[in-house]
Every structure is written in C-alpha cells, then in structure tokens.
C-alpha cells in the first residue's frame, strides 16, 4: 500500500490520539478503528486515508448508566490489510500501544 508522507503523518497523528489498530486473535492482518462524537471528524479521517478500504461508518447514540446521559458516537473501521499489520507491530510491539520513535 502506498501512502503519501502526508497520509502517514495523518495516520500517526490519529494513532497518537484515540484511534487504534486491532489484530483479531485468529486474524492474519490488522484493521484501523476510530471513534468520535463528531461524524464530520471521522468522515474527514476516512477521506484523508482513502487509500484504505473502509467498512460502513457506524453512528449511534449510547446511554451511559453512570451519568444517565445519552452520548452520540461515530465509528470508522477499515478492512484488514497487511500494511496495517506492519503498523500494528510498530505501535503495539508487545500487544500494548507504545508510541514509536
């Protein structure tokens, strides 16, 4: 997968915040995921990283029993990819997220 330097910077920036990579227990390749309360933010991230194949954006309201409030949540998830698996190994060397050098 060929990402531009700008796309790589966006990708790393999102991972520095709340985005993440997941490698399913029996899976071969990893996927990217990100959640935000703002649909426009997740859609902008999806657009900036259009090189990935994306699943449908998931948008829902979630009731929090602790606060008794409803929170809006938007989630994007990519399809699995070998490049994301390489990034998973870079960001999660021991299965825990650690900022690479």
Secondary structure, 3 states (H helix, E strand, C coil): CCCCHHHHHHHHHHHHCCCEEEECCCCCCEEEEEEECCHHHHHHHHHHCCCCCECCCEEEEEEECCCCEEEEEEEEEECCEHHHHHHHHHHCCCCCCCCCC
